[in-house]
Amino acid sequence: MSGPLKGIRVLDLSRILAGPWATQMLADYGAEVIKVEHPNGGDDTRRWGPPYLNDHQEQDTEESAYYLSANRGKASIAIDITKPAGQAVIKQLLKDCDVLVENFKVGGLKKYGLDYHSLKNEFPSLIYCSITGFGQTGPMANQPGYDAIIQAMGGLMSITGERDGKPGAGPQKVGVAVSDLMTGLYAVTAITSALYYRTQSGQGQYIDLALLDTQVAWLANQNMNYLVGGEVPQRQGTEHPNIVPYQSFVTQDGHIMVAVGNDAQFQRFCMAVNLSELSDRSEFSTNQQRVVHRDSLIPLIAARLFEQSSEFWLQRLNDVSVPCAPINNIEQVFQNTQVLSRGMLFELPHNSGEKVKQVANPVKFSATPVNYVKAPPTLGEDTRQLLLSMGYSEEEIESLQDKKVIR
């Protein structure tokens, strides 16, 4: 079966992560995605290694692990869009495309006639999604956006890390480029919404999506904690700002995560760790009181959990249905029976002759399941095939290659 976006064609002029993450998801959902790359080097992330995928001789290929994380399901066409002949190829491709995704600097495509305003009259049904650091308007619109900068400016680092005064305190960046990834997810929802609107109106539209806007938007309850409560949220390590106890604890041989979500769970938790008297104390009997008296409660729990191993406490807590978990490293994640049983790890045959491991899309459609058909492409892997399908002759393709318009 084909995915729900079968028949949708996407021209992907993006690179790095936010745009490619969005277009990889669109490909997972069945869209045909054509990744446009510069003939000299292609997507920057191809070189963001080590590690790199190895070939049959155990030698590095030109595909880094970073690149391989965000580009499956796509065809790669290598075109120099700075040349008029390259721009002509892009416009020829757009005749059969529904969506264009790009993450050039504001105005960066205008000089090539490939910005939305230059294309909208010729392609009125085109959905054009621009992803930038700060959006198309505002005093910072022309500045480049990088995930770490956005995590810093957008408030995330201010609430990530240990409390002031604790060992290792200070703002921390999240261990993966979450601002980029969340922007990619917002892009997918925006594009699919625009596709639905087009079914009713016949009209395409422009999507202006900024990393900073996205980062501000998805702070969720921490935003509202400030807007409603008036107090600036602070770093709390693994502690939840509104629920107690809801954090990691050190055990005799490691760490575990405990997530006590209500008062009944707290009573069972106290029983399991032999601290039943705590649930009877007025300052700990309700979550509201536990939040207020967090600094008195947590040391008592921490001291008790440090007395036994992680396995001991996980078993005790699971026995009384208190949410808890080991804190796995990534190797342990891919050994987890639940993760494996859900098909989250699979392989695709790569153009190098090797197989490349991939992490599955988490969405499980009942009628239109995700179908993985193509590994992340090598640079220009599909250039000739695509041009031939568009009606270019072998002679025209060779001419474009000779002029270094394509690869």
C-alpha positions as a Markdown table, in Angstrom:
| # | Residue | x | y | z |
|---|---|---|---|---|
| 1 | Met | 0.0 | 0.0 | 0.0 |
| 2 | Ser | 1.0 | 3.6 | -0.6 |
| 3 | Gly | 1.2 | 6.3 | 2.0 |
| 4 | Pro | -1.5 | 9.0 | 2.5 |
| 5 | Leu | 0.4 | 11.6 | 0.5 |
| 6 | Lys | 0.8 | 9.4 | -2.6 |
| 7 | Gly | 0.6 | 11.6 | -5.7 |
| 8 | Ile | 2.1 | 14.7 | -3.9 |
| 9 | Arg | 5.4 | 15.9 | -5.3 |
| 10 | Val | 7.8 | 18.0 | -3.2 |
| 11 | Leu | 10.8 | 20.0 | -4.4 |
| 12 | Asp | 13.2 | 20.2 | -1.5 |
| 13 | Leu | 15.7 | 23.1 | -1.7 |
| 14 | Ser | 16.5 | 22.8 | 2.0 |
| 15 | Arg | 19.5 | 21.6 | 3.8 |
| 16 | Ile | 20.9 | 20.9 | 7.3 |
| 17 | Leu | 18.0 | 19.6 | 9.5 |
| 18 | Ala | 14.7 | 21.5 | 9.9 |
| 19 | Gly | 13.8 | 21.4 | 6.2 |
| 20 | Pro | 15.2 | 17.9 | 5.5 |
| 21 | Trp | 13.4 | 16.6 | 8.6 |
| 22 | Ala | 10.1 | 17.9 | 7.3 |
| 23 | Thr | 10.6 | 16.6 | 3.8 |
| 24 | Gln | 11.8 | 13.2 | 5.1 |
| 25 | Met | 8.5 | 12.9 | 7.0 |
| 26 | Leu | 6.6 | 13.9 | 3.9 |
| 27 | Ala | 8.5 | 11.1 | 2.0 |
| 28 | Asp | 7.6 | 8.7 | 4.8 |
| 29 | Tyr | 4.0 | 9.6 | 4.2 |
| 30 | Gly | 4.2 | 8.7 | 0.6 |
| 31 | Ala | 5.1 | 12.0 | -1.1 |
| 32 | Glu | 7.7 | 12.0 | -3.9 |
| 33 | Val | 10.5 | 14.2 | -2.7 |
| 34 | Ile | 13.2 | 15.6 | -5.0 |
| 35 | Lys | 16.1 | 16.9 | -3.0 |
| 36 | Val | 17.9 | 19.7 | -4.9 |
| 37 | Glu | 21.6 | 20.0 | -4.0 |
| 38 | His | 24.5 | 22.0 | -5.3 |
| 39 | Pro | 26.8 | 19.8 | -7.5 |
| 40 | Asn | 29.8 | 20.8 | -5.5 |
| 41 | Gly | 29.4 | 19.1 | -2.1 |
| 42 | Gly | 25.6 | 19.1 | -1.8 |
| 43 | Asp | 23.9 | 19.3 | 1.6 |
| 44 | Asp | 26.4 | 20.5 | 4.2 |
| 45 | Thr | 25.5 | 17.7 | 6.5 |
| 46 | Arg | 27.0 | 15.1 | 4.1 |
| 47 | Arg | 30.3 | 16.2 | 5.6 |
| 48 | Trp | 29.2 | 16.5 | 9.2 |
| 49 | Gly | 31.2 | 13.5 | 10.4 |
| 50 | Pro | 32.6 | 11.2 | 11.6 |
| 51 | Pro | 30.9 | 8.8 | 11.7 |
| 52 | Tyr | 30.3 | 8.0 | 8.1 |
| 53 | Leu | 28.6 | 5.1 | 6.5 |
| 54 | Asn | 31.2 | 2.4 | 5.4 |
| 55 | Asp | 31.3 | 0.7 | 2.1 |
| 56 | His | 32.2 | -2.9 | 1.3 |
| 57 | Gln | 35.9 | -2.2 | 1.9 |
| 58 | Glu | 35.1 | -0.7 | 5.3 |
| 59 | Gln | 36.1 | 2.7 | 3.9 |
| 60 | Asp | 34.1 | 5.9 | 4.7 |
| 61 | Thr | 31.6 | 6.9 | 2.1 |
| 62 | Glu | 30.5 | 10.5 | 1.6 |
| 63 | Glu | 27.4 | 10.1 | 3.7 |
| 64 | Ser | 27.7 | 11.1 | 7.3 |
| 65 | Ala | 25.5 | 9.7 | 10.0 |
| 66 | Tyr | 24.0 | 13.1 | 10.4 |
| 67 | Tyr | 23.0 | 13.3 | 6.8 |
| 68 | Leu | 21.6 | 9.8 | 6.9 |
| 69 | Ser | 19.3 | 10.7 | 9.8 |
| 70 | Ala | 17.1 | 13.1 | 7.7 |
| 71 | Asn | 17.1 | 12.3 | 4.0 |
| 72 | Arg | 15.6 | 8.8 | 3.3 |
| 73 | Gly | 12.9 | 8.4 | 0.7 |
| 74 | Lys | 14.2 | 11.2 | -1.5 |
| 75 | Ala | 15.7 | 11.5 | -4.9 |
| 76 | Ser | 18.8 | 13.7 | -5.2 |
| 77 | Ile | 19.2 | 16.0 | -8.2 |
| 78 | Ala | 22.4 | 18.1 | -8.3 |
| 79 | Ile | 21.7 | 21.5 | -9.9 |
| 80 | Asp | 23.6 | 24.8 | -9.7 |
| 81 | Ile | 20.7 | 27.2 | -9.2 |
| 82 | Thr | 23.0 | 30.2 | -9.5 |
| 83 | Lys | 23.1 | 29.6 | -13.3 |
| 84 | Pro | 20.2 | 30.5 | -15.6 |
| 85 | Ala | 20.2 | 27.0 | -17.0 |
| 86 | Gly | 19.9 | 25.6 | -13.5 |
| 87 | Gln | 17.0 | 27.9 | -12.7 |
| 88 | Ala | 15.3 | 26.7 | -15.9 |
| 89 | Val | 15.6 | 23.1 | -14.7 |
| 90 | Ile | 14.0 | 24.1 | -11.3 |
| 91 | Lys | 11.1 | 25.7 | -13.1 |
| 92 | Gln | 10.6 | 22.7 | -15.3 |
| 93 | Leu | 10.5 | 20.5 | -12.2 |
| 94 | Leu | 8.0 | 22.8 | -10.6 |
| 95 | Lys | 5.5 | 22.2 | -13.3 |
| 96 | Asp | 4.7 | 18.8 | -11.7 |
| 97 | Cys | 5.3 | 19.8 | -8.0 |
| 98 | Asp | 2.8 | 20.6 | -5.3 |
| 99 | Val | 5.2 | 21.8 | -2.6 |
| 100 | Leu | 8.5 | 23.7 | -2.4 |
| 101 | Val | 10.5 | 23.7 | 0.8 |
| 102 | Glu | 13.5 | 26.0 | 1.2 |
| 103 | Asn | 15.6 | 27.4 | 4.0 |
| 104 | Phe | 17.8 | 30.0 | 2.3 |
| 105 | Lys | 18.3 | 33.3 | 4.1 |
| 106 | Val | 15.6 | 35.9 | 3.6 |
| 107 | Gly | 15.6 | 37.0 | 0.0 |
| 108 | Gly | 18.3 | 34.5 | -0.9 |
| 109 | Leu | 16.3 | 33.0 | -3.7 |
| 110 | Lys | 15.0 | 36.2 | -5.2 |
| 111 | Lys | 18.1 | 36.9 | -7.2 |
| 112 | Tyr | 17.6 | 33.6 | -8.9 |
| 113 | Gly | 13.9 | 34.2 | -9.6 |
| 114 | Leu | 13.0 | 31.3 | -7.3 |
| 115 | Asp | 11.3 | 33.1 | -4.4 |
| 116 | Tyr | 7.6 | 32.8 | -3.9 |
| 117 | His | 6.6 | 36.1 | -5.4 |
| 118 | Ser | 8.6 | 35.3 | -8.5 |
| 119 | Leu | 6.9 | 32.0 | -8.9 |
| 120 | Lys | 3.3 | 32.4 | -7.6 |
| 121 | Asn | 1.8 | 33.7 | -10.8 |
| 122 | Glu | 3.3 | 30.9 | -12.9 |
| 123 | Phe | 2.5 | 28.3 | -10.3 |
| 124 | Pro | -0.6 | 29.5 | -8.5 |
| 125 | Ser | -1.3 | 26.1 | -6.8 |
| 126 | Leu | 2.2 | 25.8 | -5.4 |
| 127 | Ile | 2.6 | 25.6 | -1.6 |
| 128 | Tyr | 5.8 | 27.3 | -0.8 |
| 129 | Cys | 7.3 | 26.8 | 2.7 |
| 130 | Ser | 10.2 | 29.0 | 3.8 |
| 131 | Ile | 12.1 | 28.0 | 6.9 |
| 132 | Thr | 14.4 | 30.6 | 8.5 |
| 133 | Gly | 15.9 | 31.3 | 11.8 |
| 134 | Phe | 13.8 | 34.4 | 12.6 |
| 135 | Gly | 11.1 | 34.6 | 9.9 |
| 136 | Gln | 10.6 | 36.9 | 6.9 |
| 137 | Thr | 9.9 | 40.0 | 9.0 |
| 138 | Gly | 11.2 | 41.8 | 12.1 |
| 139 | Pro | 14.5 | 43.4 | 13.1 |
| 140 | Met | 16.4 | 40.0 | 13.0 |
| 141 | Ala | 14.9 | 38.6 | 9.8 |
| 142 | Asn | 18.2 | 38.8 | 7.9 |
| 143 | Gln | 20.3 | 37.0 | 10.6 |
| 144 | Pro | 21.2 | 33.4 | 10.2 |
| 145 | Gly | 19.6 | 30.9 | 12.6 |
| 146 | Tyr | 21.3 | 28.0 | 14.2 |
| 147 | Asp | 19.6 | 25.6 | 16.6 |
| 148 | Ala | 21.9 | 26.3 | 19.5 |
| 149 | Ile | 21.3 | 30.1 | 19.1 |
| 150 | Ile | 17.6 | 29.5 | 19.0 |
| 151 | Gln | 17.6 | 27.2 | 22.1 |
| 152 | Ala | 19.4 | 30.1 | 23.9 |
| 153 | Met | 17.3 | 33.0 | 22.7 |
| 154 | Gly | 14.0 | 31.1 | 22.8 |
| 155 | Gly | 14.1 | 30.3 | 26.5 |
| 156 | Leu | 14.8 | 26.6 | 26.4 |
| 157 | Met | 18.3 | 26.7 | 27.8 |
| 158 | Ser | 17.2 | 28.9 | 30.7 |
| 159 | Ile | 15.0 | 26.0 | 31.9 |
| 160 | Thr | 17.4 | 23.2 | 31.0 |
| 161 | Gly | 20.1 | 22.1 | 33.4 |
| 162 | Glu | 20.6 | 21.7 | 37.1 |
| 163 | Arg | 19.4 | 24.3 | 39.6 |
| 164 | Asp | 21.8 | 27.1 | 40.5 |
| 165 | Gly | 24.0 | 26.0 | 43.4 |
| 166 | Lys | 24.0 | 22.4 | 42.4 |
| 167 | Pro | 27.0 | 20.6 | 40.9 |
| 168 | Gly | 27.1 | 21.2 | 37.1 |
| 169 | Ala | 24.6 | 24.1 | 37.4 |
| 170 | Gly | 24.2 | 26.5 | 34.5 |
| 171 | Pro | 22.2 | 26.7 | 31.3 |
| 172 | Gln | 22.3 | 23.5 | 29.1 |
| 173 | Lys | 21.6 | 22.9 | 25.5 |
| 174 | Val | 19.4 | 19.9 | 24.8 |
| 175 | Gly | 21.3 | 16.9 | 23.5 |
| 176 | Val | 19.7 | 17.0 | 20.1 |
| 177 | Ala | 18.7 | 19.9 | 17.8 |
| 178 | Val | 15.2 | 20.1 | 19.1 |
| 179 | Ser | 14.5 | 23.6 | 17.7 |
| 180 | Asp | 15.3 | 22.4 | 14.2 |
| 181 | Leu | 13.3 | 19.2 | 14.7 |
| 182 | Met | 10.2 | 20.9 | 16.1 |
| 183 | Thr | 10.3 | 23.4 | 13.3 |
| 184 | Gly | 10.4 | 20.5 | 10.8 |
| 185 | Leu | 7.3 | 19.0 | 12.5 |
| 186 | Tyr | 5.5 | 22.3 | 12.4 |
| 187 | Ala | 6.4 | 22.5 | 8.7 |
| 188 | Val | 4.7 | 19.1 | 8.0 |
| 189 | Thr | 1.5 | 20.1 | 9.8 |
| 190 | Ala | 1.5 | 23.5 | 7.9 |
| 191 | Ile | 2.1 | 21.9 | 4.5 |
| 192 | Thr | -0.5 | 19.2 | 4.9 |
| 193 | Ser | -3.0 | 21.8 | 6.2 |
| 194 | Ala | -2.2 | 23.9 | 3.1 |
| 195 | Leu | -2.7 | 20.9 | 0.9 |
| 196 | Tyr | -6.1 | 20.3 | 2.4 |
| 197 | Tyr | -7.0 | 24.0 | 1.9 |
| 198 | Arg | -6.0 | 23.7 | -1.8 |
| 199 | Thr | -8.4 | 20.8 | -2.3 |
| 200 | Gln | -11.2 | 23.3 | -1.5 |
| 201 | Ser | -9.8 | 26.5 | -3.1 |
| 202 | Gly | -7.5 | 25.3 | -5.8 |
| 203 | Gln | -5.0 | 27.8 | -4.5 |
| 204 | Gly | -1.5 | 27.4 | -3.1 |
| 205 | Gln | 0.0 | 29.7 | -0.5 |
| 206 | Tyr | 3.1 | 30.8 | 1.3 |
| 207 | Ile | 4.2 | 29.5 | 4.6 |
| 208 | Asp | 6.6 | 31.6 | 6.7 |
| 209 | Leu | 8.1 | 29.5 | 9.4 |
| 210 | Ala | 10.8 | 30.6 | 11.9 |
| 211 | Leu | 12.9 | 28.6 | 14.3 |
| 212 | Leu | 12.6 | 31.2 | 17.0 |
| 213 | Asp | 8.8 | 31.4 | 16.7 |
| 214 | Thr | 8.6 | 27.6 | 16.9 |
| 215 | Gln | 10.9 | 27.5 | 20.0 |
| 216 | Val | 8.8 | 30.1 | 21.8 |
| 217 | Ala | 5.6 | 28.3 | 20.9 |
| 218 | Trp | 6.5 | 24.8 | 22.1 |
| 219 | Leu | 7.5 | 25.8 | 25.7 |
| 220 | Ala | 3.9 | 24.9 | 26.5 |
| 221 | Asn | 3.2 | 24.8 | 30.2 |
| 222 | Gln | 6.4 | 26.7 | 31.0 |
| 223 | Asn | 5.2 | 29.6 | 29.0 |
| 224 | Met | 1.9 | 29.5 | 30.8 |
| 225 | Asn | 3.5 | 29.1 | 34.2 |
| 226 | Tyr | 5.1 | 32.5 | 33.6 |
| 227 | Leu | 2.1 | 34.1 | 31.9 |
| 228 | Val | -0.4 | 32.9 | 34.6 |
| 229 | Gly | 1.9 | 32.8 | 37.6 |
| 230 | Gly | 4.1 | 35.8 | 36.9 |
| 231 | Glu | 7.3 | 34.1 | 38.0 |
| 232 | Val | 10.1 | 33.3 | 35.6 |
| 233 | Pro | 10.6 | 29.5 | 35.3 |
| 234 | Gln | 14.0 | 28.4 | 36.5 |
| 235 | Arg | 16.3 | 25.4 | 35.8 |
| 236 | Gln | 15.2 | 22.4 | 37.8 |
| 237 | Gly | 17.3 | 19.6 | 36.4 |
| 238 | Thr | 15.0 | 16.6 | 35.8 |
| 239 | Glu | 12.4 | 17.9 | 38.2 |
| 240 | His | 8.9 | 18.7 | 36.9 |
| 241 | Pro | 7.9 | 22.3 | 37.7 |
| 242 | Asn | 4.3 | 21.4 | 38.6 |
| 243 | Ile | 4.4 | 17.8 | 39.9 |
| 244 | Val | 6.3 | 16.3 | 42.8 |
| 245 | Pro | 8.0 | 13.8 | 43.0 |
| 246 | Tyr | 8.6 | 13.7 | 39.2 |
| 247 | Gln | 12.3 | 13.5 | 38.5 |
| 248 | Ser | 15.4 | 11.3 | 38.4 |
| 249 | Phe | 17.0 | 9.8 | 41.5 |
| 250 | Val | 20.4 | 8.3 | 42.2 |
| 251 | Thr | 20.3 | 4.6 | 43.3 |
| 252 | Gln | 23.0 | 2.4 | 44.6 |
| 253 | Asp | 24.2 | 1.6 | 41.1 |
| 254 | Gly | 22.8 | 4.2 | 38.7 |
| 255 | His | 19.8 | 6.4 | 38.1 |
| 256 | Ile | 16.1 | 5.9 | 37.7 |
| 257 | Met | 13.3 | 8.2 | 36.6 |
| 258 | Val | 10.1 | 8.4 | 38.8 |
| 259 | Ala | 6.9 | 10.1 | 37.6 |
| 260 | Val | 4.4 | 10.3 | 40.4 |
| 261 | Gly | 1.4 | 11.8 | 38.6 |
| 262 | Asn | -1.3 | 12.0 | 41.3 |
| 263 | Asp | -1.9 | 11.7 | 45.1 |
| 264 | Ala | -3.0 | 8.0 | 44.9 |
| 265 | Gln | 0.3 | 7.2 | 43.1 |
| 266 | Phe | 2.2 | 9.1 | 45.8 |
| 267 | Gln | 0.6 | 7.0 | 48.5 |
| 268 | Arg | 1.6 | 3.8 | 46.7 |
| 269 | Phe | 5.1 | 5.2 | 46.0 |
| 270 | Cys | 5.6 | 5.9 | 49.8 |
| 271 | Met | 4.4 | 2.4 | 50.6 |
| 272 | Ala | 6.8 | 0.8 | 48.1 |
| 273 | Val | 9.8 | 2.7 | 49.4 |
| 274 | Asn | 8.9 | 2.1 | 53.0 |
| 275 | Leu | 8.2 | 5.8 | 53.7 |
| 276 | Ser | 4.4 | 5.5 | 54.3 |
| 277 | Glu | 4.5 | 8.2 | 57.0 |
| 278 | Leu | 5.3 | 10.8 | 54.3 |
| 279 | Ser | 1.9 | 10.5 | 52.6 |
| 280 | Asp | 0.2 | 11.2 | 55.9 |
| 281 | Arg | 2.0 | 14.5 | 56.5 |
| 282 | Ser | -0.1 | 17.5 | 55.6 |
| 283 | Glu | 2.7 | 19.2 | 53.8 |
| 284 | Phe | 3.1 | 16.2 | 51.5 |
| 285 | Ser | -0.5 | 14.8 | 51.2 |
| 286 | Thr | -1.4 | 16.7 | 48.0 |
| 287 | Asn | 0.6 | 17.6 | 45.0 |
| 288 | Gln | 0.0 | 21.3 | 45.6 |
| 289 | Gln | 1.6 | 20.9 | 49.0 |
| 290 | Arg | 4.4 | 18.8 | 47.6 |
| 291 | Val | 5.3 | 21.4 | 45.1 |
| 292 | Val | 5.4 | 24.0 | 47.8 |
| 293 | His | 7.5 | 21.8 | 50.1 |
| 294 | Arg | 9.6 | 20.2 | 47.4 |
| 295 | Asp | 12.9 | 21.0 | 49.1 |
| 296 | Ser | 11.9 | 19.2 | 52.2 |
| 297 | Leu | 10.4 | 16.1 | 50.6 |
| 298 | Ile | 13.0 | 15.3 | 47.9 |
| 299 | Pro | 16.0 | 14.8 | 50.2 |
| 300 | Leu | 14.0 | 12.2 | 52.2 |
| 301 | Ile | 13.1 | 10.3 | 49.1 |
| 302 | Ala | 16.6 | 10.6 | 47.6 |
| 303 | Ala | 18.2 | 9.2 | 50.7 |
| 304 | Arg | 15.9 | 6.1 | 50.7 |
| 305 | Leu | 16.4 | 5.3 | 47.0 |
| 306 | Phe | 20.2 | 5.5 | 47.3 |
| 307 | Glu | 20.0 | 2.5 | 49.6 |
| 308 | Gln | 19.1 | -0.1 | 46.9 |
| 309 | Ser | 19.9 | -0.8 | 43.3 |
| 310 | Ser | 18.0 | 0.5 | 40.3 |
| 311 | Glu | 16.6 | -2.9 | 39.5 |
| 312 | Phe | 15.3 | -3.3 | 43.1 |
| 313 | Trp | 13.4 | 0.0 | 43.1 |
| 314 | Leu | 12.1 | -0.4 | 39.5 |
| 315 | Gln | 10.6 | -3.8 | 40.5 |
| 316 | Arg | 9.1 | -2.4 | 43.7 |
| 317 | Leu | 7.5 | 0.5 | 41.9 |
| 318 | Asn | 6.3 | -1.4 | 39.0 |
| 319 | Asp | 4.6 | -3.9 | 41.4 |
| 320 | Val | 2.4 | -1.0 | 42.7 |
| 321 | Ser | 1.9 | 0.7 | 39.3 |
| 322 | Val | 4.0 | 3.7 | 40.0 |
| 323 | Pro | 5.4 | 5.1 | 36.7 |
| 324 | Cys | 9.2 | 4.6 | 36.6 |
| 325 | Ala | 12.0 | 3.7 | 34.2 |
| 326 | Pro | 15.7 | 3.1 | 33.9 |
| 327 | Ile | 17.6 | 6.0 | 32.3 |
| 328 | Asn | 18.8 | 4.2 | 29.2 |
| 329 | Asn | 21.7 | 5.3 | 27.0 |
| 330 | Ile | 21.1 | 5.1 | 23.3 |
| 331 | Glu | 22.7 | 1.6 | 22.9 |
| 332 | Gln | 20.2 | 0.4 | 25.5 |
| 333 | Val | 17.3 | 2.1 | 23.7 |
| 334 | Phe | 18.0 | 0.0 | 20.6 |
| 335 | Gln | 18.2 | -3.2 | 22.8 |
| 336 | Asn | 14.8 | -2.5 | 24.4 |
| 337 | Thr | 12.3 | -5.2 | 23.5 |
| 338 | Gln | 9.4 | -2.7 | 23.3 |
| 339 | Val | 11.3 | -0.4 | 20.9 |
| 340 | Leu | 12.3 | -3.4 | 18.7 |
| 341 | Ser | 8.8 | -4.9 | 18.8 |
| 342 | Arg | 7.4 | -1.7 | 17.5 |
| 343 | Gly | 9.7 | -1.8 | 14.4 |
| 344 | Met | 11.6 | 1.3 | 15.3 |
| 345 | Leu | 14.9 | 0.0 | 13.8 |
| 346 | Phe | 15.2 | -1.2 | 10.3 |
| 347 | Glu | 17.6 | -1.2 | 7.3 |
| 348 | Leu | 17.5 | 0.1 | 3.7 |
| 349 | Pro | 19.8 | -0.9 | 0.9 |
| 350 | His | 22.1 | 2.0 | 0.1 |
| 351 | Asn | 23.7 | 3.0 | -3.3 |
| 352 | Ser | 27.1 | 2.1 | -1.9 |
| 353 | Gly | 26.1 | -1.6 | -1.8 |
| 354 | Glu | 25.8 | -1.6 | 2.0 |
| 355 | Lys | 22.7 | -1.4 | 4.1 |
| 356 | Val | 22.1 | 1.6 | 6.2 |
| 357 | Lys | 20.3 | 1.4 | 9.6 |
| 358 | Gln | 17.3 | 3.8 | 10.0 |
| 359 | Val | 15.0 | 4.8 | 12.8 |
| 360 | Ala | 11.4 | 4.4 | 11.8 |
| 361 | Asn | 8.7 | 7.1 | 11.6 |
| 362 | Pro | 6.7 | 6.6 | 14.8 |
| 363 | Val | 3.3 | 7.0 | 13.1 |
| 364 | Lys | 1.3 | 3.8 | 12.5 |
| 365 | Phe | -1.4 | 4.4 | 9.9 |
| 366 | Ser | -4.1 | 1.6 | 9.7 |
| 367 | Ala | -5.0 | 2.1 | 6.1 |
| 368 | Thr | -2.0 | 3.7 | 4.5 |
| 369 | Pro | 1.1 | 2.5 | 6.3 |
| 370 | Val | 4.5 | 4.1 | 6.0 |
| 371 | Asn | 6.5 | 2.4 | 3.3 |
| 372 | Tyr | 10.2 | 2.9 | 3.2 |
| 373 | Val | 11.4 | 2.6 | -0.4 |
| 374 | Lys | 14.7 | 4.4 | -0.6 |
| 375 | Ala | 17.8 | 5.0 | 1.5 |
| 376 | Pro | 19.2 | 8.6 | 1.8 |
| 377 | Pro | 20.6 | 9.2 | -1.7 |
| 378 | Thr | 24.2 | 9.9 | -2.8 |
| 379 | Leu | 24.8 | 13.3 | -4.3 |
| 380 | Gly | 23.1 | 13.6 | -7.7 |
| 381 | Glu | 22.1 | 9.9 | -7.6 |
| 382 | Asp | 18.9 | 10.6 | -9.6 |
| 383 | Thr | 19.8 | 13.6 | -11.7 |
| 384 | Arg | 20.0 | 11.8 | -15.1 |
| 385 | Gln | 16.9 | 9.7 | -14.4 |
| 386 | Leu | 14.8 | 12.7 | -13.4 |
| 387 | Leu | 15.9 | 14.8 | -16.3 |
| 388 | Leu | 15.1 | 12.0 | -18.8 |
| 389 | Ser | 11.7 | 11.7 | -17.2 |
| 390 | Met | 11.1 | 15.4 | -17.8 |
| 391 | Gly | 11.9 | 15.1 | -21.5 |
| 392 | Tyr | 15.5 | 16.2 | -21.6 |
| 393 | Ser | 17.6 | 14.3 | -24.2 |
| 394 | Glu | 20.9 | 12.6 | -23.5 |
| 395 | Glu | 22.6 | 15.4 | -25.5 |
| 396 | Glu | 21.0 | 18.1 | -23.4 |
| 397 | Ile | 21.9 | 16.3 | -20.2 |
| 398 | Glu | 25.6 | 16.0 | -21.4 |
| 399 | Ser | 25.6 | 19.7 | -22.3 |
| 400 | Leu | 24.4 | 20.7 | -18.8 |
| 401 | Gln | 27.0 | 18.4 | -17.3 |
| 402 | Asp | 29.7 | 20.0 | -19.4 |
| 403 | Lys | 28.6 | 23.4 | -18.3 |
| 404 | Lys | 28.7 | 22.2 | -14.7 |
| 405 | Val | 25.0 | 23.1 | -14.3 |
| 406 | Ile | 24.2 | 19.6 | -13.1 |
| 407 | Arg | 26.1 | 16.6 | -11.7 |
